[in-house]
Amino acid sequence: MLDGFDIVYVARVQVRRIMSATIVVGTRLAAPATAMGRVLLAGLPPAKRADCMRTIPLVSFSSGTPASRKELTADIAQVAREGFCIIDHQTDFGLRSVAAPIRDRNQNTVAAVSVSASSMTYSADAIRSELLPKVLATAEKISIDIGHTELGLVNLPD
């Protein structure tokens, strides 16, 4: 979830590997440097997003992290248009991530879901062709579960 200019992990499923990220529930990361953070920034209402782009601290974890507000703003606009984010080597070299928004019944982005994988395991094409469809489907299922529904399955009071 977005908290100020950071994302905060509220749930995490970790697979067993010899090497794995040390991200646990409660971990905070700079939103501009993460796929989930960019999805959450892209999901802000336009005026709030524009204000955020003017004030958000620019952080650099790698040479792939946007170095200017103009570049970050363009990246976030692209995420908003596409409805997902794929990043390569932004927080850690060799790490690729794909994220999609979780939306409430009013189509407001309230959280994000992502998958990260080693660039040695998944090529950029494999991330797009194999993992992106699964992440998008998972985000949609979670969105339906929390009350966003085009199917009329859930009718929550305001």
C-alpha positions in Angstrom: 0.0 0.0 0.0 1.1 3.6 -0.5 2.0 5.5 2.6 3.3 9.0 1.8 6.1 8.5 -0.8 6.8 4.9 0.3 5.1 1.6 -0.3 4.5 -0.6 2.7 4.2 -4.4 2.4 1.0 -5.5 4.1 1.3 -9.1 2.9 4.0 -11.2 1.3 4.4 -14.8 0.1 8.0 -15.8 -0.2 9.3 -18.9 -2.1 12.1 -21.0 -0.9 15.4 -20.2 -2.7 19.0 -20.3 -1.8 19.1 -16.5 -2.1 15.9 -14.4 -1.5 15.0 -10.9 -0.8 14.7 -9.8 2.9 11.4 -8.1 2.5 8.9 -8.8 5.2 5.5 -7.4 6.1 6.1 -3.8 7.2 9.0 -3.3 4.9 9.0 0.2 3.4 10.6 1.1 0.0 10.6 4.3 -2.0 7.6 4.2 -4.3 9.3 5.5 -7.5 11.9 2.7 -7.4 9.4 -0.2 -7.3 6.9 -1.6 -9.7 4.2 -1.6 -7.0 5.0 1.9 -6.1 4.7 3.1 -9.6 1.3 1.4 -9.9 0.1 3.0 -6.8 1.4 6.5 -7.9 -0.3 6.0 -11.3 -3.5 5.2 -9.5 -3.7 8.5 -7.6 -6.4 10.9 -8.8 -4.8 13.2 -11.5 -4.5 16.3 -9.3 -3.0 14.4 -6.4 -0.6 12.6 -8.8 0.6 15.9 -10.3 1.2 17.3 -6.8 3.1 14.2 -5.8 5.3 14.3 -8.9 6.3 17.9 -7.9 7.2 17.0 -4.4 8.3 13.3 -4.3 11.9 12.8 -3.3 13.9 11.3 -6.1 15.9 8.2 -4.9 18.4 6.2 -6.9 19.0 2.5 -6.2 20.5 1.9 -9.7 21.2 3.5 -13.0 17.7 2.4 -14.1 15.9 4.5 -11.5 14.4 7.7 -13.0 16.9 10.5 -12.5 14.5 13.4 -13.0 11.0 14.4 -12.2 10.2 14.7 -15.9 11.4 11.1 -16.5 9.5 9.8 -13.4 6.3 11.7 -14.4 6.5 10.1 -17.9 7.1 6.7 -16.5 4.1 7.0 -14.1 1.9 8.3 -16.9 2.8 5.2 -19.0 1.9 2.9 -16.1 -1.5 4.7 -15.8 -2.1 4.2 -19.5 -1.0 0.5 -19.5 -2.6 -0.5 -16.2 0.6 -2.4 -15.0 4.3 -1.8 -14.5 7.3 -3.9 -15.4 10.8 -2.8 -14.1 14.2 -4.2 -14.6 17.2 -3.7 -12.3 15.6 -0.7 -10.4 16.1 -1.7 -6.8 18.5 -4.6 -7.1 20.6 -5.6 -10.1 19.3 -8.8 -11.6 15.8 -8.3 -10.3 12.8 -7.9 -12.5 9.3 -7.1 -11.2 5.8 -6.8 -12.6 2.9 -5.2 -10.7 -0.8 -4.5 -11.2 -3.3 -2.4 -9.3 -5.9 -3.7 -6.9 -9.0 -1.6 -7.2 -12.1 -1.0 -5.1 -15.6 -1.2 -6.5 -15.3 2.5 -7.6 -12.1 1.7 -9.6 -9.9 3.5 -7.1 -6.4 1.9 -6.8 -6.1 0.9 -3.1 -3.2 -1.5 -3.3 -0.9 -3.4 -5.7 0.2 -6.9 -6.2 3.6 -7.9 -7.7 5.9 -10.7 -8.6 9.7 -10.4 -8.7 12.1 -12.8 -10.3 15.8 -13.1 -11.1 16.8 -11.9 -14.6 18.7 -15.2 -14.8 15.4 -17.1 -14.4 13.1 -14.9 -16.4 13.9 -12.8 -19.5 12.2 -9.5 -20.1 10.0 -11.3 -22.7 9.1 -14.1 -20.3 8.1 -11.6 -17.6 5.7 -10.0 -20.1 4.4 -13.2 -21.7 4.3 -15.5 -18.6 4.1 -13.5 -15.4 2.2 -10.3 -16.5 -1.0 -12.2 -17.4 -0.9 -14.0 -14.1 -0.3 -10.8 -12.1 -3.1 -9.0 -13.9 -5.5 -11.9 -13.3 -4.5 -12.1 -9.6 -5.0 -8.4 -9.2 -8.5 -8.6 -10.8 -9.5 -11.5 -8.6 -8.4 -9.7 -5.4 -10.2 -6.6 -6.6 -13.4 -8.6 -7.1 -12.9 -10.1 -3.6 -12.7 -6.7 -2.0 -15.8 -5.4 -3.7 -14.8 -4.1 -7.1 -17.1 -5.9 -9.4 -18.4 -5.5 -12.9 -20.3 -8.7 -12.5 -22.5 -7.5 -9.6 -21.3 -10.2 -7.3 -20.8 -7.9 -4.3 -22.9 -5.0 -3.3 -21.4 -3.2 -0.3 -23.1 -0.2 1.3 -21.3 3.2 1.0 
